[in-house]
Amino acid sequence: MSSEDLRKKYIEFFKGKGHTQIPSASLVPENDPTTLFISAGMQPLVPYLLGALHPAGKRLVNFQKCVRTGDIDEVGDTFHHTFFEMLGNWSLGDYFKEDSIKWSYEFLTQELDIAPERIKVSVFAGNDEAVKDEESAQIWRSLGIPEDKIMYLGKEDNWWATGITGPCGPDTEIFVDGVEIWNNVFMAFNRKADGSLEELPRKNVDTGMGLERALAVLNGSDDNYQTDLFAPIIQKITEVTAKRYSEQTKWIRRIADHTKAATFIITEGVEPSNVGRGYVLRRLLRRSMRYLHKLGAGISTISQIAQTTIDKYSLIYPELSQNNPQILAILEKEQHKFTEPINDLEIYRQDLEVAFKNQIIKKIGSIPILLSPNVASGQYVFENYQTYGVPPDLAEEIVYELGLEFDKSGLEKALNEHQHKSRTASSGMFKGGLVHHSETTTKLHTATHLLQQALRLVLGEHVSQKGSNITEERLRFDLSHPEKLTNEQIKEVENLVNQKIIENIPVTVETMNKEEALNSGARAFFAEKYGDQVTVYTIGEFSQEICGGPHVKQTGEVGSFKITKEEAVSAGVRRIYATVS
Ligand code: SER
């Protein structure tokens, strides 16, 4: 079976059970400062799992592109990826365990023709917080799953939470030939800030099936990288490196995974940098390029691998081919920037090897390359980074490849001392928490709507949103406008927003058909990204936008609004930073 067939079968099956297909959300979470990337199908749905009404209804299905950078070091085995897709179906306060389990079983055995003997399941064993999930076990038994194929596992394995607080509950996992392919979470509880559990008035089901893994299992393979989702990409890598997959499996898998993830990330408008998403992207690209170099190919071949990825996925994700020229341009720029560091990395490897064999101990300033006979110095790696720009994460990999130990704390200490906290902070975000909207981010969200309309009134109708980002501290808004805003214009915009705040206008929300919303003049950032049904936030006569929220109830709650900075982003795009207090 092909990946195209599997996606299609899954969507059609759940549509047949009354689900509405929703589009794959952008990999970059909207209005969520706490995570770098969408890492599960349910993540963009958190507001709805928490109780907001979803415009597409109570039964949803989709396939969602995901990035999990927390797994970057595991990539190389048969089933870890930084980029993958998740098939998911949801019940928002509608059906619960019985239908969910029955439909999963029906899909696997009837639609995919998986023999029942190949299926095993696990259910929650219970603890002092929540009871043993005998209900799910009973449903499995009623479907004919024998007792010895129902495992009872604890919180570690069979409990799923969206975050430290928020919806959570027991799950039942489905294994085929011993491989977990599907996770059905029964979100019956809400974890409160004090750590206690309360039962949710409206219970949800959240399921997720990894497309790559499911596809491998269906095709009788234990290697996700041998599915059609990777085949052309791996073929291209073996061509450019002139190495066989069976000989350099681990490196080839890493190149394929990282280049694919990077290609998708660039498509979202992210560019390589030293912080946040840009740093993740840079790391993926540089790792890929180093492995290509290691396998004897030029680093520029990464462009061919990215192109193969674009060609493979564009039918499903047309944004890839739409951004084809930008993707190649960014790759070329990054290749350029990496040419020197990659040579310096090679020098580091040679120096380290020589030092280890005890001939010459290289130093930078007074710092020797080795801390002790088989431990590479972290401080040296830091100096090497400061002086020559050699990326520490890749230097660290080289240490391990040579079979040495690495003084990681020495590196971290040096990095911290030099205030490279952004790097550490963003690596902390690799694992990704989930959406949390504080009072401040909610206010900033409403302020963003007021700002957009004020800009249109002051500068003209040509103004449209080019991007938006909200953190605890401030909002950032990119707009199309050909020139720098004058101080007078900035003041005027600020005054207008503050006036609307003082008027204490009610903010209302309603669900509309997309066409209807657009016709009624609602602003939409990326109209094509929304499903048929959309939520529209209206601020009196002043503003109307398609948006997922959340927003304050009355503009007065926003407080006082201030523009703190205005700058250029690119030709024809300006960026505004603003705060509320
Ligand atoms: N949220 C669950 C998971 O990521 C099910 O979708 O596995």
Residues whose N, C-alpha, C, O or C-beta is under 5 A from the ligand:
A	BS01	LIG	A40 M42 N183 V185 D206 T207 G208
